[in-house]
Amino acid sequence: MHDADVRPPLVRLIQETYPEARVLPEMGLEYGLVRVDLAALSSARFHGYEVKANADTLRRLPVQAHCYSAVLDRCTLVAGAHHLARGQTLVPKWWGLVLARGGADGVTLEDVRPAADNPSPNPGATLHLLWRVELLALLEKTGEARGLRSTGKARLVARLLEVLPGDVLRSRVRAAVCARGDWRADANV
């Protein structure tokens, strides 16, 4: 069983679970350091799914788990039987677990542990999802853009962290990302 075998039933599961969400494949985090296999993006939450089919390895999972946990509201590891036991030791306990089983009729997905809300997301890491123009727009809305209109992205992020509480920032990031009309949402899933 390969990643490509798991994705179609996983997309269906995500669409049933989050009918209002955009499903985005290969969403980059930490400036492309890692890619979320599938992400459900809605104004209520960002839920990332990492697929580790039996043909995969778990070598990158610790780094992926760290990066996902900084940004996403919920995360789920979708693993084949070969990786589930070891995989669950490499992700935080609030991550959901789904067992992917291959059979004559294709891949079936079995909920092992539901995902819980991320207890300690990092607002700064979440802000990295935004484009510079979106960061500046957030500062404009709060009246804090003065002297920053020509500055770099890092300074905009730093200023937003100074002027808005983390939960407000994360909510506004979700709203901005969901408002994008030109993302690859629902394409190639």
C-alpha positions as CSV (number, residue, x, y, z in Angstrom):
1,M,0.0,0.0,0.0
2,H,1.4,3.4,-1.1
3,D,0.5,7.0,-0.3
4,A,-1.4,7.3,-3.6
5,D,-3.7,4.4,-2.5
6,V,-4.5,6.2,0.8
7,R,-5.3,9.7,-0.6
8,P,-8.6,9.1,-2.4
9,P,-10.4,7.6,0.6
10,L,-8.8,10.1,2.9
11,V,-10.0,13.0,0.7
12,R,-13.5,11.6,0.9
13,L,-13.2,11.3,4.7
14,I,-12.0,14.9,5.0
15,Q,-14.8,16.2,2.8
16,E,-17.4,14.3,4.9
17,T,-15.9,15.6,8.2
18,Y,-15.4,19.2,7.0
19,P,-17.9,19.9,4.2
20,E,-17.2,23.6,4.5
21,A,-13.4,23.3,4.2
22,R,-11.1,23.5,1.2
23,V,-8.9,20.5,0.8
24,L,-5.4,21.5,-0.1
25,P,-2.7,18.9,-1.0
26,E,0.9,19.4,-0.2
27,M,0.5,22.6,1.9
28,G,4.0,24.0,2.7
29,L,4.9,24.9,6.3
30,E,8.0,26.6,7.6
31,Y,8.8,28.1,4.2
32,G,8.6,24.7,2.6
33,L,10.6,22.7,5.2
34,V,7.7,20.3,5.4
35,R,4.5,19.7,3.4
36,V,1.2,18.7,4.9
37,D,0.0,15.8,2.8
38,L,-3.6,17.0,3.0
39,A,-5.0,20.0,4.8
40,A,-8.6,20.9,5.6
41,L,-8.8,24.7,5.7
42,S,-11.8,26.5,7.2
43,S,-12.3,29.6,9.2
44,A,-12.9,27.4,12.2
45,R,-9.7,25.3,12.1
46,F,-6.9,24.1,10.0
47,H,-6.6,20.3,10.2
48,G,-3.5,18.6,8.7
49,Y,-3.2,14.9,7.7
50,E,0.1,13.2,7.4
51,V,0.0,9.9,5.5
52,K,2.5,7.1,6.3
53,A,1.5,4.2,4.1
54,N,3.3,0.9,4.6
55,A,5.7,1.7,1.7
56,D,6.8,4.9,3.5
57,T,9.3,5.5,6.2
58,L,9.0,7.3,9.5
59,R,12.3,9.1,9.2
60,R,10.9,12.6,8.7
61,L,7.9,12.2,11.0
62,P,9.5,13.9,14.1
63,V,10.3,17.0,12.2
64,Q,6.9,17.0,10.4
65,A,5.1,16.6,13.8
66,H,7.1,19.5,15.2
67,C,6.3,21.8,12.3
68,Y,2.6,20.7,12.0
69,S,2.1,21.2,15.8
70,A,3.4,24.8,15.6
71,V,0.9,25.8,13.0
72,L,-2.2,23.6,12.8
73,D,-5.2,23.5,15.0
74,R,-5.6,19.7,14.7
75,C,-3.4,17.0,13.2
76,T,-4.0,13.4,12.3
77,L,-1.5,10.6,11.4
78,V,-2.9,8.3,8.8
79,A,-0.7,5.1,8.9
80,G,-0.7,1.6,7.6
81,A,-0.5,-1.2,10.1
82,H,3.3,-1.4,9.5
83,H,3.8,2.1,10.9
84,L,0.9,2.9,13.3
85,A,2.4,1.6,16.6
86,R,5.8,3.4,16.1
87,G,4.2,6.4,14.5
88,Q,2.0,7.1,17.5
89,T,5.1,7.4,19.7
90,L,6.5,10.1,17.4
91,V,3.5,12.4,17.4
92,P,1.9,14.3,20.4
93,K,-1.0,12.6,22.2
94,W,-3.5,15.2,20.9
95,W,-2.9,14.1,17.3
96,G,-5.6,11.8,15.8
97,L,-4.7,8.4,14.6
98,V,-6.3,6.6,11.6
99,L,-5.4,3.1,10.5
100,A,-5.2,2.6,6.7
101,R,-5.8,-1.0,5.6
102,G,-5.4,-2.2,2.1
103,G,-7.8,-4.8,0.8
104,A,-9.4,-6.3,-2.4
105,D,-11.8,-3.4,-2.5
106,G,-9.2,-0.7,-2.0
107,V,-8.1,1.2,1.2
108,T,-10.3,1.5,4.2
109,L,-9.7,4.0,7.0
110,E,-10.4,3.2,10.6
111,D,-10.4,5.8,13.4
112,V,-8.1,4.8,16.2
113,R,-8.0,8.0,18.1
114,P,-9.8,11.3,17.3
115,A,-7.8,14.5,16.9
116,A,-8.0,17.0,19.7
117,D,-7.4,20.7,19.6
118,N,-3.7,21.7,19.6
119,P,-2.9,22.8,23.2
120,S,0.0,25.1,22.3
121,P,0.0,26.5,18.7
122,N,2.7,29.1,17.9
123,P,1.1,32.3,16.6
124,G,4.4,33.4,15.0
125,A,4.7,30.1,13.0
126,T,1.0,30.5,12.0
127,L,1.6,34.0,10.7
128,H,4.2,32.5,8.2
129,L,1.3,31.1,6.2
130,L,0.4,34.7,5.2
131,W,1.8,36.6,2.2
132,R,3.4,39.9,2.9
133,V,0.4,41.8,1.5
134,E,-1.9,39.9,3.9
135,L,0.4,40.7,6.9
136,L,0.3,44.4,6.0
137,A,-3.5,44.3,5.6
138,L,-3.8,42.9,9.2
139,L,-1.6,45.7,10.5
140,E,-3.7,48.3,8.5
141,K,-6.9,47.0,10.1
142,T,-5.4,47.4,13.6
143,G,-4.0,50.9,12.8
144,E,-0.5,49.6,13.3
145,A,1.0,49.8,9.8
146,R,2.5,53.3,10.1
147,G,6.2,53.2,9.2
148,L,6.0,49.5,8.2
149,R,4.5,49.7,4.7
150,S,7.9,49.1,3.0
151,T,9.4,46.8,5.5
152,G,10.1,43.1,5.1
153,K,7.9,40.2,6.1
154,A,9.9,39.4,9.3
155,R,9.3,42.9,10.8
156,L,5.5,42.7,9.9
157,V,5.3,39.4,11.7
158,A,7.1,40.8,14.7
159,R,4.8,43.8,14.9
160,L,1.7,41.7,14.7
161,L,2.9,39.5,17.5
162,E,3.4,42.7,19.6
163,V,-0.1,44.2,19.0
164,L,-2.5,41.2,18.8
165,P,-3.1,38.3,21.1
166,G,-2.2,34.8,19.8
167,D,-5.8,33.5,19.5
168,V,-6.9,36.6,17.5
169,L,-3.9,36.3,15.2
170,R,-4.6,32.7,14.5
171,S,-8.3,33.5,13.8
172,R,-7.3,36.2,11.4
173,V,-4.8,34.0,9.6
174,R,-7.5,31.4,9.1
175,A,-9.8,34.0,7.7
176,A,-7.1,35.4,5.4
177,V,-6.1,32.1,4.0
178,C,-9.7,31.0,3.5
179,A,-10.4,34.2,1.6
180,R,-7.7,33.5,-1.0
181,G,-9.3,32.9,-4.3
182,D,-6.2,31.8,-6.1
183,W,-4.9,29.0,-3.9
184,R,-4.7,25.5,-5.3
185,A,-7.6,24.4,-3.1
186,D,-9.5,21.3,-4.3
187,A,-7.0,20.8,-7.1
188,N,-5.1,17.6,-7.6
189,V,-6.5,15.9,-4.5
